[in-house]
């Protein structure tokens, strides 16, 4: 994809021009700077003081939850759970903070958020959809059948903040693995029955794969590889022009490519090659950065694009900004070069 000189050029640009969080990640993952060094300690202070980071924590409630995250809704919803409404509540916010380097070991507010999410865990490892109070004001749970996508999003959130190998969630991961299908993916029972699907769903399977990836648990490696193989297969049956986009039928392309490259999936496979070649058209080689080429998020429409602007605000958050885009693609390129 990129050669060593180009990657080095990108890193130089990132160190000079990127935001504080991206500089921190560049040193951590691309330069492999010693975590105990003064450079990393100073950069971590800058991350904690970053405007967007402070804005995220400012919206956290006293119980550790988020009821309205970084994307403004028309009204602030008081009747919320860790999962709903989508994209603005706790299990959607934690992976953003986890990707920035926050976890339960280095931040008290992340620990508080984890406690809140855990309060929705059922004895069998599933999670309550919502909680209600009985007449004596004791909280009791109410759970609809948990779909694998719901469970996966909970586990992605917990894994992203360092709890993937925590024994308290072993039952939850076992439930997810129990629902994994022979083709490597997942499908919700609702869609299976309504559409009579005989194969897995890429939407649900992306979430399932993400949950196993963020667990960082080597015990799940074979199941993770099977999930990735399903996602690659699904892309392979589509026309090339269809998949040249950042988000398609549940696939979050850049994040997916990063996961593939880290887990040594064969990056020469046709759909992966198509995506990498397409992304390279956005590369400014002389300057050393990738710059997003596509429609503004506000112009996405469900009828035309199959996805709404509200969904894309989350899917493309911290992805299409020039520094983040360059960081992700440089990391993917470096992984490919190593293998």
C-alpha positions, 0 to 999 in steps of 0.5 A: 500500500505505502512504502517505508519512506511514505509511512515515515513521511506521514508520521512526520506530518502527524507529529507536526500537525495532528491534534493532541490525541492523534499525536499521542496515538502516533507515538504509541502505535507508530513510533512505539515510544516508551509509555513511561517517557516524558514525551508520552506523559506530556502527551497524555496530559494534553489528551486529557485537556483536549477540547473534545475529550473534556466535552465528552466527560462534561456530558457524563452523568453522576452515575457514570452514564451518558444520556446524550453524547457528542451528537446533539439530539433534538431533546435530551432524553431522560429515559435512556439505558447504556444502549439506547438511544443509539450512538449517544449513550454509554456503550457507544461513547466508551469505545471512542474514549477507549480508542483515545487511551482511556481505560479503567486503570487510568481514569476514575470516570471510566471506572464509574461508567463501567459500574453503570454498564455492569448494573445492566448485566443479567446473571446469564451474561446478557444485558437488560434492555431497560430497568423499571422500578416496582411498587416498593421502588426497588429496581428490577430488570426487564429484558427482551430477547437480546440480539447478538448486535446488542450484546456485541456493542456492550462487549465492544464498550467493555473490551475497549476500556480494558475489560475483555479478559475480566472474568465477570464478563466470561458468560457474556462472551460465551453467549456471543460465541454461542450465537456465532454461526457456521459461516463465521458471522451472526444474525438476529433472530428477528431478521432471520425469521422476517427475511428467512436468511440462510446466511449471517448479516454483515451489520450484526457480524461487524459488531460481533467481530469488533467485540471479539477484537476489542476483547484482546483475548487470545482464546477467541482468536479462531472465532475472530478470524472466522468472523473476519473471513465472513466479512471479507467474503461478503465484500467479495460478492459485491460489485467493486463500485458498491464497496468503495465507500467508508460505510456500507451495509454495516461495514465500517471500512477503515476500522475493518481494514485496521482490524484485518491488518492487525490480525494478519488477514490476507490483505491481498484479497480482492475486496481488500485490495479494491478498498486500499486502492480506492483509499490511496486516491485520497493520499497527498504524497508530497505533504504526507497525509490522507484527505477525505473525499466525499459528501459532507455528513449532513448530506447523507440521506437514508433513501439515497445512501442507505444510511442517515446523516445521524448514523454517519455522525457516529460512523465517521466520528474521529475518522475522516478528519485529516489527522485521524484519517492519516493516522489510521491509514498509516497504521494499516500500511505499517501493519501490511509492511510488517507482514 
